[in-house]
Amino acid sequence: MKSIGVITSGGDAPGMNAALRAVVRTAIGRGVEVIGFYHGYEGIINNESKILESMSVSGIIDRGGTILRTARSKTFRTFEGREQALKVLHENGCEGLVVIGGDGSLTGALKLHEEFSYPVVGVPGSIDNDIAGTDFSIGFDTAVNTAVQAIDRVRDTAYSHERVFVIEVMGRRNGFIALEAGLAGGAEAVLLPEVPYSLLETCKILINAAEKGKKSSIIIVAEGVAKASDVKDFVQKTTGFETRHVVLGHMQRGGSPSAFDRVLATRLGSLAANRIIGGYRGEMVGVDGGKLVTHPLGYVLSTARDIDPEKLLLSEAMAK
């Protein structure tokens, strides 16, 4: 193999640059050229390409976002769009493609593999941590730390003013960030898309806490559950407690990646480069119990990743 392509695709995640750096330097170390495409699959279709040298990825391990930038491509969702992408990859001499991104991006990689037998290897990059086949996806640890820092600051204000605060974190289809941040931040209640909930029961928890002497409380809500403003209105009306809400939003995507995410991204990016150069295809790299692993993309994308029920029970126990 003489040349491979690489993209960052879908939602950005802290650590994508570290993964890109590892792909480039590992491949170059093995005598393989790396061509980066800007704006994900859309950039492949439009041939927005650049040869990446070792110095092209110098000084980016600590940078959030992605220097290749990212986009979602409607054109690539069509068979004709994927044919065009394949044509551009061949024109650039790319004998394989490393895709750094979430489930949508990995689905695109699987399409290239299944429809055209094109060599692809995926690297899980998503703050949601909802990708099967790996204990952690790149960006999750940083996003959780960002949320916890915000919770800590809000709690200071909640305590000072004796208020309830509802904090909305990212997670449309899953509550991985909400659960981890809620547990680390000592939240009195955590509302997740995967678990049925009752705001009346949540209000009872807050009332019981107040009766025990608690002067303030924190509720963490994953965005896929409900709007923080609606939860705030219900809680204030039901309990009579002064209640405020905060939406963390896209700040969870940005910022310098944590040390954990930098190391994870470096390990996964390097493994991905070695695997595709070694002739492997149609798979995703990951980590299981601290050890590097690989899984077929078909398995990864057909398997649901569930939250840890023990963590939820622990969060509830700690709030009592």
N, C-alpha and C positions, 0 to 999 in steps of 0.2 A: 504494500500500500504506500503510495507516494503523497497523497493529499486527502485531507478530510475537511468537512465543513462543520461549523458550529453556530448555533443560534441560542439566544435567550428569548423566551416566548411567553405570552400570557401576562398575568399579573407579576409585577416585579417583586423581588424578595431579597432582603439583606443577605449577602453572601453569594449572590449570582456572579459578581465580579471575581470573587475568590475561586469559584468553580471554573470560570472561564480561564483565569490565569493558570490553573492547574492543568486544564485540557491542553492549552497552548504549549506550555513549557514541557509537559510530559511528551507530547507528540514531537516537538522539535528535538527533544533529547533522543528520540528514536529515529531521527532523520526524516520525519514526515511533515510536510507543509500543512499549515492550518489557514483556512479561509473563513473569516467571520462575515456573517450576513446581518446587516442592520434590520431592525424592525421585524424580527421573527420570520415566519413563513411568508409574510407579505414582502419582506425584503429579498427573500430568495426569488419569488416570482418576478420582482422588478430588478433583479440582479444588482442589489445594493451591497456590493461585496468589497472586501479588503483583505489582503494577505496580512496575517497577524504574526509579527516577529516577537521574540522574547521581550524586547523593550516596549512593544505595543501594550503589554499587560503589566508593565512596571508601575509600582505605586498605586495599585488599585485594590489590594487585598482588604483595605480598611474602608473602602468606599461603598456606600449603599447604592441602590439602584443597579443599573447595568450600563456599561459604556457602549454596548451594542444597541442599547435602547430596545424597546419592545412594542408590540402591537398585536391586535387580533385581526385575523384575515378572513373575510367572508369569501373571498375568491378561492382560498385554499380548501374551503369546505366542499367545493365542487370537484368532481373527478377531473374536469378540464383544467382547473387551477392546479391540482396536484401534478398533472401531466406537465404543465408549464414549469412548475418548480423542479421536477425531475430533469427536464431538459436543461434548465439553467445550472443545476448541480453538475450535470455531465459536461456542459460547456466550460465550466470552471475546473474540470478535472477532479472534482470531489468524488472519492470512491466510497464515502460513507459520511454520515451526519450525526453529530452529537447534539441532542436537544435538551436544553436546560429549562425546565418549566413545570407547570402543574398538570392536572389530569387532562385538560383540554389539549395542551401542547403534546403530551405523551400520546394522546389519541391520534393526533396528526402524524406523529412518528410511526405509530402502528399501521396507519393507512398506507404510508409509503412502503413499509416493509411487506404488508400483505398483498397490496395491489401490484407492486413492481419488483418485489424481492430485493428492495434497496436496503443496504446495511444501515441500521440506525441503532443507537444506544441512548437511552434516556437517563437524565439526572434529575431527581425530584427536587424542584425548587418551588416551594409554596409555603406561605406563612400559616396556612390552614392546617397543615400536618395531616391531611385526610387521604394521603396516598398510601395504598397498601404496599406491602413488601419492604417497608423500611420503618424503623422505630421513629426516625425523625426525618423531616424534609428540611431543606435549606431555608432559613429565614424564620422558622417557628420559634426558636429560642429567643432570637432578638425581638420578635413581635411580642412575646410573652413578657420579656423584661421591660419593654416600652410600656406595656399596659400596667404592669405592677408598679413602675415608677409613678405613673399617673394616679393609680389607686392610692399609693402612699401619700401623695400630695393632697389629693381630694379628702382623704381621711383626716388630715390635719384641720382642714376647714370644716369638715362635718363635725368633728369633735368640738372645735371652738364655738360653733354656732348651734350645737345640739340639733343637727339635722340628719335626715336620711338622704343619701345620694344614690341615684340610679346611674350606673356607668355602662354605656353600650360599647361592646367591643366587636371586632369583625368576626364573621362566621355565619354565612347565609344558610349553609346546609349542615353545619356541624358546630360543636361547642368545645373544640379542643383548646382554643385560646381562652375562652371564658372559664372553663373548668380549671385549667392550670393557673391562670391569673387570679381566679377567685380563691383557690386554695392557698396560693402564695401570699395573697393580699389580705387574707383573713376576712373575706366577705361573709356577711350574715346569710346571704342567699345567692344562689347561682342558677340562672334560667338557661336551659340548653334546648336546641331544636330536637334532640334525640329523646328527650325525657318529658312526658306529660307533666304539666305544672298547674298549680292553682294560685292565682294571686291572692285569693282569700287566705289560703294557708300561709303564703309568704307574709301577709299582713299579721297573721297570728304570731308568727315567729318574731316579727319586729316588736309587737306588743309585749310578748313574753320577755324579750330582751330588755325592753324599757322597764318592765316591772322588776327585773333583777338589778336595775341600776344603770344599764347602758344608756349613755347620753347621745349616741349616734350610731348609725348603721349604714352598711354598704350593700347594695344589690348589684350583681353583675349580670348583664343581659347580653346574650349573643344576638347579633342583628337579625338573624333569621327567626327569632322568637317573637319579638315585638319591638315597637319603637320605644326608646327610653322615655320619651315624653309622655306616651300613653301610660306606661307603667308608673311613672311619677304621678300623673294625675289620679290614677286609681288608688295608689298607696296614700296619697295625701287626703283624698276624699274619705277613704275607708278608716284610716287610723287617726287622722287629725294632726299627724306629725308634719312639721314643715319639711318639704321634700324638694330636692333639686335634681336635675339630670345633666349628664355630660356625655357627649358622643365623641369617642376618640378618633373614629374614622381612619383616613388613610395615613395618619401619622404613624400607625403601626407598621406600615410597609417600608417606611424610610429610615434613615439613620445608619450609622456605622454598625456593621454586623458584630455580634458578640464574639468573644474568643471561641466559644463552642461552635458557632456557625462558621467561623473562618476555617477551623480545623476540619469540621465535617465537610464543608464545600471542597476543600483542598483534597481530602481523601477521595471523595466521590468523583470529582473532576478528573483526577489522575487515573482512577480505576476505569472510568468511562473511556478515556483515551486509549489506555492499554487494551481494553477489551475489543474496541472496534478495530484497532490496528492488528490485534491478534486474530481477527477473522470472525469474531462473535457478532451477532446481529439480532434485532428484534427483542432486546432485553432492556431492563432498567437496573441500575446499580443502586444499592441501598446499604443500610447498616442494621444489624440484628444483634442485640446484646453487646454492642461495641465492636463486633466483627463485620467486615465488609462482605456483602453478599450480592448476588444477582438473581433476578427473576424474569421470566418471559413477560413481555409487555401485555400480552393477552391475559395472563393471570392477574397482573397488577390492576388492570383496568376493569376486570370483571369481579373483583373482590372488594367488598366494603371494609373500611377500617372503622372500628367502633371505639368509642370512648371507654376508658377504664372505669367500670362501675364502682370499684373499690375506692377510687379517688373521690367520686361523688359522695359516697357514704362517709368518707373521712372528712370531706368539706362540711357536710351536714353535722357531723359529730362535733367538729371544732367550733361550730357556730353556736352550740348550745351553752 
